[in-house]
Amino acid sequence: MTNSIPDVDLKALRKKLGLTQREFAEKYHLSFQVVLKWEQYKSKPSEAAKFLLFLIDRIPHHIEKELKKID
């Protein structure tokens, strides 16, 4: 049995974090065009990207802290 990663409403997540699409993309090392397409439902995030969005939604400060280590 496989566990399904829940979908995250990216636009709602961005707004909760107070970020524009471009800011969100830059902060989380994503392409602006990809973020735009996901929000417009022109493409869907991969399973890995869905997991990243899920983690950003649940524990944003931990994700930001870890990303700062690689910047």
N, C-alpha and C positions, 0 to 999 in steps of 0.2 A: 504494500500500500504506500502510495506517495502522498506527501503533504503538499497541498496547494498554497502558494503564496497569495495572500489576499491582494486584490487590486487597491491602489491608492489613487484618490482623486488628486492629480498633480496640481491642478489650478487651486484647489482648496488648500493643499499643503503649502504651496508657494505663498498664498495670501496669509495663512497662519504664521508663516515665518517672516512675512513682510518683505518679500523679495519679488523683483520683476523676473520675467523669464530669463533675461540675460544674466542677471545677478545669480539666479538659481543655478543656471548652467555653469557659470564661472566658479561659483563656490563649490560645487560638487563635481567638477571636472567632466562636465557633459557638454556636448555640442548644443549651441543655441538652436540650430535647425532641428535637432532631434527633440528637444524640449517642446518647441513649437509644434512639430508634427504629432507628438504624443497628446498635447492638449487639444489639438484640432481633430484628434482621432483618425489621422491619416496614416499612422503606424502605431504599433503596440510595442511596449518595452519587452525586451528579452526577459527570460526568467531571472537572470543575474541582475538586470536593471530593475525589475520588479522588487527583488529582494533589497537592493540599495534604497529604493523609494520607501519600502516598508520600514527599513531601519531609520531612515531620515525622519519619517513620520513618528516613529516610536521613541527614538533616542537621538534627537538632532544634535544635542550638545556633545555627546560622545563621538558621533561621526565627525563633527567639525574639529574636535580635538585631535582625532587620529589623522585627519586630512592635513592639518597644520604641520604635522610631523614630516610629511612628504613634500610640502611646499618649499 
